[in-house]
Amino acid sequence: MKKIILLSILASACIGFSHSALSEESPLAIAIHGGAGTIDKAKFSPEQEKAYRAKLSEAVEAGYSVLEKGGESLDAVTAAITVLEQSEFFNAGRGAVYTYDGGHELDASIMDGRNRQAGAVAGVKHVESPIKLARLVMDNSVHVMLSGQGAEEFAKEQGIELIENNIFDTKHRYDALLKAKDKLDKAKATTKSYQAAHNALPNNFKMGTVGAVALDKNGNLAAGTSTGGMTAKRYGRVGDAPVIGAGTFAENESCAVSATGHGEYFIRYNVASDICARVKYQGSTISQAGDEVINKVLKPIGGTGGVIILDTQGNISLPFNTSGMYRASKSNTQATYVGIFKGE
């Protein structure tokens, strides 16, 4: 009888210990996006949808693998975004949209939640992975943002081999450029202005980005964003993706955010840092802050898009005000989630 009681006590102690160890385990989490917009399920074949979901899963797993092995959130963000940059599915890296003149200009940024260190590049044409160059700007330069030719000179100094711009050429992006220019030409015939004509373009020509946010075992957040920008953009246009506070923001005291959408709105309303400020100063949850900014600030004025948000407790929020957003997430308490359309 005494032996039975003793075994029962030991079993209870072991269960209590395992629960305690589990509750004290440091949260690990990552979320990614591949852009938001008018994503029509009816236009996806089963094979296409499967391929997109597989690529999103590959990217989030690549980032989570870094975290699971004890790596830093900055490395997880870089790993996940690199996978997306190498895919023609998304408007970044290999899948970048065309400028009005038929080329490609890429932007990216990354931010460290520990100390607000950040790096960004804008308008680069010959760099295969803009997010890796942004990371080098943060780590190895005295600046936050480098652009155009200067950014590429820095890339060469850092040992990055420059590539031909046509490596980013894809048929589906070129077809989109031709459609956008046709619409611009027709609108310009009546408006007499490129700016006014551009306002007539559907929003899907004005958005498309990839990004990631991550939390590592040390409780450090990081965020990164990469994009090919806006279809048929001109005059060296730069969107929100490389702008710290607009498209990317991270600080351990609040949250990490990567944005995707019509960049001009995200710049003017400082979307990424506004969300984190609401968490930090108003005590909002990331879900509350994200919903307020995306659906109550931006949506009424025509600002379309979405964000991925992560806090130091491992909570994840993925709000958007469009019909879809390519997205995925994973944590040590949540299995891999992949979504494309609203309501899933």
Protein Blocks (a to p, Z undefined) as FASTA:
>chain_A
ZZmmmmmmmmmmmmmmmmmmmmmpccddddddebdajddfklpcfklmmmmmmmmmmmmm
mmmmmmmnopafklmmmmmmmmmmmpckbgghjlpccdfkopacdddddddfklopacdd
ehiakbfblmlmmmmmmmmmcbfbdchjllmmmmmmnopacddfklmgcfklmmmmmmmm
mmmmmmmmmnopaklmmmmpcfklmgccdddddddfkopacdddddebjehiahhiacfk
lmghjlgccdfklcccddddjfklmmmnommmmmmmmmmmnopafklmmmmmmmmmmmmn
opacddddddfkopacdddfbfbdcdddddfkbccdddfbehZZ
